[in-house]
Amino acid sequence: MAFIIRELLYRPFYNLLIFFAEAVPGHSLGWAIIALTLLIRILLLPSSLRAARAQAKLQALQPKINAIRRKHKDQMEQSKALMELYKEEGVSQFGACLPMLIQFPILIVLYRVFRDSLGTSGYALLYPFINPPESISHFFFGLDLSKPELWVLPILAGLSQYVLSYLTMPKNISSESQNQDPTQMMMKQMNFILPLSTFFFARIMPAAVALYWVVTTVFGAVQQWYVNKEIKPKFMAEISHLPEIASPKQDEVPEKKKKDYLSKVMDRRLTKSEKKVGVDITIRRKDNK
């Protein structure tokens, strides 16, 4: 497995990084990291857009999903109804997780690539057609990319992650629905947890990794802005044809609450002696004709 990862991911990424470092003026590691990051994101763009479309469609279906959860209290019936809805609309609830599953191993491999690029020990893995530069500059706008940087890049990484999380959050869901839906509550919390985690993570890693995270997150934010502007409205229009799913007792809930409230008020007016002899209170409701 280690051999496969080295040959399929590590070695190509390392050769690309050295190629970009040799091509850019001053053999700057910073510009080489930016070029490599943009190339990787462009290669992953088709899968990322598919996942973004799946996420946008899930958000468009959220009112229907909440209605099904209110209607079916039994977990088996609820799961069956949700699966039927997903199948009818051609949505996969796991499709939005694909970019993160792909990006995580790439991030680990890139960390090793950036670490090994700080010296010449990895030159033995270069392809014959790659010309290694005599030296690579580790400084990028005055920042030493070989060491952890405590403020500039971590703050940029945290802010860009917050912008991406904000753009990913659905905007057409009421606060009441967010408080009732555990998934929406978790997403709302992650909107703040992820930027903080990114900030502290960037402070302990080499600045080269933090620079990669800033570039890839900014790219993701621009992509999500495009999805929100161009793709999501189309899905909202397509989903609008579905009939509303209402609970059978939904219309009875306000009247039932009203009767319960009046009964409690009248019960307080009964004395203990009246309750003992079985005095009944009848609440009459005047029908509006």
C-alpha distance (Angstrom), angle and dihedral (degrees) to the residues before:
residue distance angle dihedral
M1 . . .
A2 3.82 . .
F3 3.81 89.7 .
I4 3.83 91.6 51.0
I5 3.81 92.6 49.1
R6 3.80 91.2 48.0
E7 3.80 94.3 49.5
L8 3.82 98.3 39.5
L9 3.81 100.8 38.4
Y10 3.79 116.3 5.3
R11 3.78 100.2 46.4
P12 3.86 97.1 44.8
F13 3.84 91.6 46.4
Y14 3.80 92.0 47.0
N15 3.80 92.2 49.8
L16 3.81 91.6 47.7
L17 3.79 91.5 50.1
I18 3.80 92.7 50.1
F19 3.82 90.1 45.4
F20 3.83 91.7 53.3
A21 3.82 91.6 43.8
E22 3.80 90.1 53.6
A23 3.82 92.3 45.8
V24 3.83 100.9 48.3
P25 3.82 120.5 79.4
G26 3.77 113.5 -90.8
H27 3.81 92.0 12.7
S28 3.80 88.5 -95.8
L29 3.81 115.9 -171.4
G30 3.82 89.7 -157.4
W31 3.80 95.4 59.8
A32 3.80 90.0 42.1
I33 3.84 89.9 55.1
I34 3.82 91.1 49.3
A35 3.82 91.8 49.7
L36 3.82 92.6 47.1
T37 3.81 92.3 46.9
L38 3.80 93.1 50.6
L39 3.81 90.6 47.9
I40 3.82 91.5 51.6
R41 3.81 92.8 47.9
I42 3.81 91.3 49.2
L43 3.82 90.5 51.0
L44 3.82 90.1 49.4
L45 3.81 93.2 43.7
P46 3.84 97.0 99.4
S47 3.82 93.1 53.4
S48 3.80 91.3 41.6
L49 3.80 91.8 52.9
R50 3.80 91.2 48.4
A51 3.79 89.7 52.6
A52 3.82 90.9 45.8
R53 3.81 90.3 52.1
A54 3.81 90.2 50.3
Q55 3.80 90.6 50.0
A56 3.81 92.3 47.2
K57 3.79 91.1 50.5
L58 3.81 91.3 49.1
Q59 3.81 89.8 52.2
A60 3.80 90.4 48.9
L61 3.81 88.9 52.0
Q62 3.81 93.4 47.9
P63 3.86 95.6 101.1
K64 3.80 89.4 52.7
I65 3.79 90.9 46.1
N66 3.81 91.5 51.5
A67 3.81 90.4 48.3
I68 3.82 90.8 53.2
R69 3.80 90.6 50.1
R70 3.81 90.6 51.7
K71 3.79 92.5 46.9
H72 3.81 99.0 45.9
K73 3.79 113.8 47.5
D74 3.80 92.6 171.4
Q75 3.81 109.3 89.6
M76 3.80 94.0 -141.3
E77 3.80 93.9 52.0
Q78 3.80 90.8 42.9
S79 3.80 92.8 52.2
K80 3.81 91.4 46.7
A81 3.82 92.5 50.5
L82 3.81 91.5 47.5
M83 3.81 92.0 49.3
E84 3.80 89.9 51.2
L85 3.81 90.3 50.8
Y86 3.83 92.3 48.5
K87 3.81 91.2 47.4
E88 3.80 93.1 47.9
E89 3.80 92.4 50.9
G90 3.81 96.1 37.7
V91 3.81 94.3 -120.6
S92 3.79 128.1 148.5
Q93 3.79 114.9 -154.9
F94 3.81 89.3 -154.0
G95 3.81 96.2 48.9
A96 3.80 93.3 91.2
C97 3.83 91.4 59.5
L98 3.81 94.7 63.0
P99 3.84 98.9 89.3
M100 3.81 92.5 51.2
L101 3.82 91.7 48.0
I102 3.80 89.8 51.5
Q103 3.80 96.7 41.1
F104 3.81 96.4 50.8
P105 3.84 97.6 66.4
I106 3.81 89.5 39.6
L107 3.82 89.4 54.8
I108 3.80 90.8 52.2
V109 3.80 91.9 48.7
L110 3.81 92.2 46.5
Y111 3.80 90.3 51.6
R112 3.80 89.1 58.8
V113 3.80 91.0 43.6
F114 3.81 92.4 52.6
R115 3.79 90.8 45.3
D116 3.79 93.8 50.7
S117 3.81 92.6 43.7
L118 3.80 89.3 66.4
G119 3.81 88.7 76.7
T120 3.79 140.2 24.8
S121 3.81 97.3 -107.1
G122 3.81 92.6 101.3
Y123 3.81 95.6 54.3
A124 3.82 89.4 98.5
L125 3.83 87.9 71.4
L126 3.79 93.9 56.3
Y127 3.77 118.7 117.0
P128 3.83 115.1 -114.4
F129 3.82 92.6 -109.2
I130 3.85 93.9 54.3
N131 3.81 114.1 93.9
P132 3.83 109.9 -150.1
P133 3.80 115.6 -140.0
E134 3.77 118.1 -121.9
S135 3.80 90.2 -121.5
I136 3.80 137.9 0.8
S137 3.79 121.8 -142.7
H138 3.82 111.2 -127.6
F139 3.80 93.5 -168.8
F140 3.78 121.1 95.5
F141 3.81 117.3 -179.0
G142 3.78 88.9 -24.6
L143 3.84 95.0 -48.4
D144 3.80 119.8 120.9
L145 3.81 104.0 -133.4
S146 3.81 92.6 -166.7
K147 3.82 92.6 68.3
P148 3.81 134.5 50.0
E149 3.81 112.8 -86.7
L150 3.80 113.2 -148.7
W151 3.80 106.8 -157.7
V152 3.80 124.7 6.4
L153 3.80 102.1 51.3
P154 3.85 95.4 32.3
I155 3.83 90.4 53.2
L156 3.81 91.5 47.0
A157 3.82 89.8 47.7
G158 3.82 92.3 49.9
L159 3.82 93.8 46.0
S160 3.79 93.8 47.5
Q161 3.82 89.8 48.5
Y162 3.81 90.3 51.6
V163 3.81 91.6 50.5
L164 3.81 90.3 49.8
S165 3.82 91.7 48.4
Y166 3.81 91.1 47.7
L167 3.79 92.2 51.1
T168 3.81 90.5 47.9
M169 3.82 94.2 52.7
P170 3.85 114.1 96.2
K171 3.82 112.1 -110.8
N172 3.80 100.4 -165.7
I173 3.81 98.3 66.2
S174 3.79 120.2 99.5
S175 3.79 121.2 -122.1
E176 3.81 89.9 -116.0
S177 3.80 91.3 57.4
Q178 3.80 90.7 47.3
N179 3.81 90.4 53.5
Q180 3.81 92.4 49.3
D181 3.81 99.2 42.6
P182 3.85 112.2 74.7
T183 3.81 91.1 -156.5
Q184 3.81 92.7 55.1
M185 3.80 91.2 45.6
M186 3.80 91.1 52.2
M187 3.83 91.6 48.5
K188 3.81 90.1 49.9
Q189 3.81 90.8 52.1
M190 3.80 92.6 46.0
N191 3.81 88.1 55.0
F192 3.81 86.4 73.5
I193 3.81 101.6 26.9
L194 3.82 96.1 56.7
P195 3.84 96.3 53.9
L196 3.81 91.4 48.2
S197 3.80 91.7 47.3
T198 3.80 90.5 48.1
F199 3.82 91.1 50.6
F200 3.81 94.4 53.0
F201 3.81 92.7 40.4
A202 3.82 90.9 53.7
R203 3.82 90.8 52.2
I204 3.81 94.0 61.1
M205 3.82 99.4 40.1
P206 3.82 126.6 74.7
A207 3.77 111.2 -82.9
A208 3.81 89.2 -116.1
V209 3.83 89.2 68.7
A210 3.82 90.9 46.6
L211 3.80 90.3 51.5
Y212 3.79 90.2 51.5
W213 3.82 90.3 50.5
V214 3.81 92.3 50.6
V215 3.81 93.0 50.9
T216 3.81 95.7 44.7
T217 3.82 92.6 46.1
V218 3.81 92.9 49.3
F219 3.80 88.3 49.9
G220 3.82 89.0 50.4
A221 3.81 91.8 49.1
V222 3.82 91.6 52.8
Q223 3.80 89.5 47.9
Q224 3.82 91.5 49.8
W225 3.82 90.9 49.0
Y226 3.80 88.4 55.2
V227 3.81 90.5 48.7
N228 3.82 91.8 50.4
K229 3.80 92.4 48.6
E230 3.80 102.8 39.0
I231 3.81 111.3 16.6
K232 3.80 106.9 32.7
P233 3.86 96.4 55.5
K234 3.81 89.4 54.7
F235 3.80 91.1 53.5
M236 3.80 90.9 47.4
A237 3.81 89.0 55.2
E238 3.81 91.9 47.8
I239 3.81 94.6 48.5
S240 3.82 93.1 48.5
H241 3.82 90.7 79.7
L242 3.80 91.8 68.9
P243 3.84 114.9 101.3
E244 3.75 118.1 -113.4
I245 3.79 113.6 -97.4
A246 3.78 108.6 -140.3
S247 3.77 130.8 177.6
P248 3.83 113.0 -111.4
K249 3.77 91.4 -124.3
Q250 3.78 96.1 43.4
D251 3.85 93.9 105.2
E252 3.77 91.8 47.9
V253 3.78 96.2 55.3
P254 3.85 99.3 81.6
E255 3.84 92.2 47.1
K256 3.80 91.6 47.0
K257 3.79 91.8 50.4
K258 3.81 89.8 49.4
K259 3.82 92.1 52.4
D260 3.80 92.1 47.1
Y261 3.79 91.0 51.2
L262 3.84 93.2 49.4
S263 3.77 91.2 47.3
K264 3.80 91.3 54.1
V265 3.81 91.2 49.2
M266 3.81 92.5 50.9
D267 3.79 92.7 44.8
R268 3.80 89.8 57.9
R269 3.81 89.1 57.3
L270 3.79 93.5 56.3
T271 3.77 116.3 94.9
K272 3.74 122.3 -136.9
S273 3.80 91.3 -106.7
E274 3.79 91.8 52.8
K275 3.75 91.2 51.3
K276 3.82 90.3 51.3
V277 3.81 94.6 54.7
G278 3.76 90.5 47.4
V279 3.79 103.0 -110.7
D280 3.77 108.8 -175.9
I281 3.74 124.2 -151.6
T282 3.76 117.6 -151.4
I283 3.74 117.5 -158.6
R284 3.75 112.1 -150.2
R285 3.75 120.4 -161.4
K286 3.77 118.0 -155.9
D287 3.75 109.7 -132.5
N288 3.75 114.9 -135.2
K289 3.77 109.4 -128.6
